């Protein structure tokens, strides 16, 4: 059988790490004039965001709109400070030199929060390219319920105070199951149930806020800044185990906003440790970092440690094989502690996937670690704001 590739993450340059998302206008829907204009604005902004330096004529060709329409849209976008003129193109073409345009990358700030760490809430300020300009951290060890909500608000307050440019919006990656309206339906580690976090933070800051599950936001980051393809799965391993799934370039939420909740799927029929959810042998009991670290610390020698990691990787591969087979994924990306996940665990995952899927169909599968490190959730939260406010990513 052909082995799945283990490839390094690509996408380090600005142009390489930009990809398009599908239009927000649904096929077959009745498009009102204001909706069409919003859609066309998004097309223009997306073209400029990807290319960095296009003339009005270039944009018209890129998005398939008339030059008159483009000139009208660009004039409005310049007035709103969303688009800037870079100067004339330096070339030898006959006629009047074209003026190049770009999205105003440094003209706005995005605030992004990661609430998924055990004892730490993190926040960053980025520009529109995802460059981190400022960081805030708050120790939240032992906090839950209302106290944890207030802590999230304090991090947001600090980011607002530190912003040096107009704020485009706020993105938040939260643990647990999060509905489309930004309500945290259940986050046991924070003691949250039916918490309208998006509304709470929006009321507090007066800014547009978007909240999503942390694994889903991580998947968005990998898609936009990590070079991932249109059909991929991002597996996030930490205190628990979750995943974000992207198909056709679109994030999949699921019928009950629980897409990617693989941590509490029982792996195999041979039992296992009791999980916090009450079942035995859930994937989290094999792979969650606190449990895995405890086993590794108790191991007698390096051989025993390697065996523990190989078994954890095998259980992950068993869990992922049906998903890869059903969805024909092109990539599986792991996010979590590099010293634990990379090496024997990753190799074992690849080996198990190879043995449990069809080489003729899934031999192209790439399994790798993310290169986005600790910023993967906040970068994904920034992508949510870009998409939600401007229609670009």
N, C-alpha and C positions, 0 to 999 in steps of 0.2 A: 504494500500500500504506500501511496505517496504521503510523505510527512507534511503536516501543516507547517507553514513557514513561521519562524520566530524572527520578526523584523524589527528594527529600531523605529521609533516614532520619527516621522518626517516633519515637515512644516515648521521651519524656524523663521523664515522670512515673512515679512508682512504680506506680500502677494500670495505666497504659498498657503498661508493659514486662513485665507478667506474662501468661503464656499457659499453658494446660493441656497436659500430655502425656497420652497414652493410658494406660489402666490397666495395671498390671503383671500383672494376672491375665488369662490368655489365655482367650478364648471356647472353651467345650467342654472345658476341662481340669477335672479333679476337684479341687474346692476343699476343703481340710481346714479345720477350725475356726480353727486358728492362722493359716492363710493368709487366710481371710476377714476375720479381725480386723485383720491387717496391712493388708489392702486397704482396709478401712473407715477405719482410722487415716489412711491416705494421703489418702483422699477428704476427711476432715475438715480435715486440714492444708492440702490444696490449696485448699479453699474459703476458709479463713481467709487464706491467703497472697495470694490474688487480691483479696479484698474489703477486708481491713483494717477489722474492726469488725462482727462479726455476733453475734446472740444465739444461744443454743442452738436456739431454734425456727427461726431463719433458716437455720442450718446443716442442720437436719433437712430443711427444704424444699429446700435447695440440692442435697443429696446423695441424697435419697430414702430416708433411714433414719428409724426411729421416734425419737421424742424420748427414750424410755428408753435406747435404744442410744446415742444421741448423748451423753446425760448421763453414761453409763458411760464412754464413750471420752474425753470431755472431762475427766472427773475424773482418769483415768490420765495424760492429757497434761499437766494442770496439775501433778500430782505429779512428773512427769519434767521440769518446767520448760520444756516445749516450747510450752505455751499459757499466756497470762496473761489475767487479767480486767482490763478497762479502766475499769470503772465502769458505772453504769446509763445507759441510753439517755435522752437529754434530748428527750422528745416528750410529746405530749398524749394518748397512747392511754389508754383506761380500764384499770383493773386495776394489778397490781404492775408497776413498770417493769422492763424486761428488762436483764439484765447483758450487756454486750458483751464479746466475746472477740477475741483476736488471737494470731497466732503470735508467739513471743518473738523478735522480729527482731534485737534487740541482745544477746540472752542467750547466743549462741553465735558462735564464730569459724569461718570456713572458710579453709583455707590452699590457695593456688593457685600453680602454677608454670608458667612458659612457657620451654621449652627449645629453642625454634625459631629464636632469633636466632643469627647467625653467631658472634659473639664475646661474647655476653652471656646469662647465665641470669638470669631475673627471677622474683621471687616476691612475692605480696601476701597480706595478710590482709583478708578482707572480712567484713561481717555477712551476715545471711541475705537482705538486699535487694541484695547485690552492691556495696555502698558500700565503696570501698577505704579501709582504715584505716591500713595500714602497708605499706611497700615494702622489698624487699631486692634487691640486684643483685650479680652476681659476674662479673668478667671471666674468660672461659674461652677466650680467643684461643689457638689451637693445641692445645687439649686434646681428647683423643679416648679411646675405650676406657674402661679402668678409671678413668683420671683424670677423665673427664667424668662418670662415674657418681658418683664421690666428690664432685665439684663440686655435682652436683644434691643430694646428701645434705647438703652444707654449707649450701646455701640453705634447705633444709627445716629443718635444725637451728636456723638463725637465726630462721625464722618461728615455730617452736615456742616458742623462748625469748621472743619478743616478744608472743605472744598474751596478751591481757588477759581472755579469756573461755574457757570450755570449748570445745575444738576438736571440731567436728562431723565433720570429715574432711578429706582432702587430695585435690585434683584436680591432674592433671599433663597438660599438652599437650606432646607430644613430636613431633619430626619423624620421618618415615619411616612404614613400615607397622607398625601396632600391632594385635595380636590382641585378642580380647574379654577375655582374662584379663590384659591389661596387659603382655604381653611385646612388646618392640620387636623385631619380626622382622628388620627391616633399616632402618638409618639411616646411610647412607654418610658423611654429613658429620660424624657423631660417631664413626664407626668401630664402630658397634654392630650386632651380628647375634645374634639369639636371646637378647637380654638381658631377663631377667625383672624389669623395672624396678619394676613394681607390688609384687611380693613383696619386693624388696630394700628399697624405701623404707618399706613397711609394717613389716618386721622392724626397721628402724633406728629408726623413730619410735614404734612401738606403736600407730599410728593406722590407721583405715580409709583406704586409698589407692585411687584409680582413675586409670588412665593411658589416654589415647587419643591418636590422631593430632591434631596441632595444627589442621589445617584442619577436622576434625570438631568439635573443641571450639569453634572460632571460629563454626561454623554454629550450634551450640547457643546461643552467646551472642547471635548475631543474632536467633535465633528468640525468645529469652526477653527480652533487654534492648534489642534493636534494632528491634522492631516488625515483623519479617519474618512472612510468611504461612506456611501449612502445607506448601506445595509450593515449595521454593526451593533455590537452589544458591549456596554461598558460595565464591568463588574467591580463594584466598590467594596473593599474589604476593610473593616475597621472593628468597632465594637460589635457590629452586626455585619450582615452581608446583604447587599441589594444590587440591583442592576438597572441601567437605563437602556432602552432598546430604540434604535433609529432604523426605520425602514423607508426606503425611497427618499431619504433626506428628512423625513418627518419623525418627530418624537412620538412614540406610542404610549398613550396613557392607560388604556384598558377600560373595561366596562365599569369598574368601580374605583378608578384611579390607582389601581394596584399593580399595574404592569411592572414586571421586573422584580417583584417581591419574592425572590428565590430563596431567601435565607431560611424560611420556615417550611420548605419543601423537604420531606423525609427522603434521605438518600439511601437506597437499597432496602433490603428486608432483614438485615442482620442486627437490627436494633441500634444501640448507641447510647450516648449520654442523654439525660433528661434536659430538654430545652426549656427556656423561660416561658415558652408558649404552652408547655404541658405535654408536648409530644416527645418521643424518643428518636434520636438520630437525625434531627434536622441539619441542614447544611451548616448552619451557624455553629452547631456543636463541634463540627470538624474544622471549621475555617475561621471563625471569629477570632480576632487577634488576642483578646484577653485569654481565651481558652488555649489557643495555640501556643502563646508565649509561656503559659503555665506548664504545658507539656514539655516544651523545649527546655525550660529551665530545670526540669526534673530529670531530663535525659542523662544517662550515664556517660555517654561519649558522643563523638561526632557522628559515628555510624547510626546511633540511636536517634540523633537529631535528624539526620537525613531521612531515616525511615518514617519519622513523624511527618515531615514535609511531603514526602512522596505520597503517603496515604491521604493527606489533606488535598493534594493536587488531584489524586485519583477521584476523590469524592466530588470535587468541583467539576472534573471532566465528565463524570457520570451525570451530574445535574445539567450540564450545558449541552451534551450530545443531542438530546431530543429537540432542544430549542434550535440548535444549529441546523439539524436535519429538517425541522418543520419550516423554518424561515429562510433557509439557504443564505445564512449570513456570510459576509465576506471577511469580517474581522471580529475578534474578541479582544478587548483591551482590559487589562487589570489595573486597578488603582488601589494603592495601599502601601504599607511599609515595604520599601524595596528590599531591605535585608532579609525579610521573611518570604516575600512572594517570588522574587527573582531567584533563579537557580533550580534546585530540585523540585520545588513545588510547581513552578511554571513548566518545567520539562515534563513532569508527570501529568499535568493537565493536557499538554499537547499530545503525549503518548496515548492517553485514554481517549481523547477525542478522535485521534487517528484510528484507533481500534474499534470505535463505536459508530463511525460514520462511513459513508461510501466515498472511497478515494476518487472515483470517476465523477462524482458530483461535488464533493466538498473538499477535494484535494487542494483547492486554491485558498482555503481558509488561513488567515494570518492570526496568530495569537501572540500578543506582546504586552509589555508594560507601557504605561503612559509615561511621557516625558514631561508632563505638566506639573508633576509634584504636588506640593501642598496647596497650590493655587487653583487646582482643577475645579473645585466647586465655585469659588468666587468668580472665576473666568466664565463659567457656565451661567452664573447669575447675571453677569454683564451681558452675555449673549441674549438672555431673555429680555433685557431692557432694550437692547438694540433692535430686536425683532418686534417687540411690543410697541415701541415708540416710533421707530423709523421704518420698520418692515425690512430691515437688512440684517445680515449676520456675516 
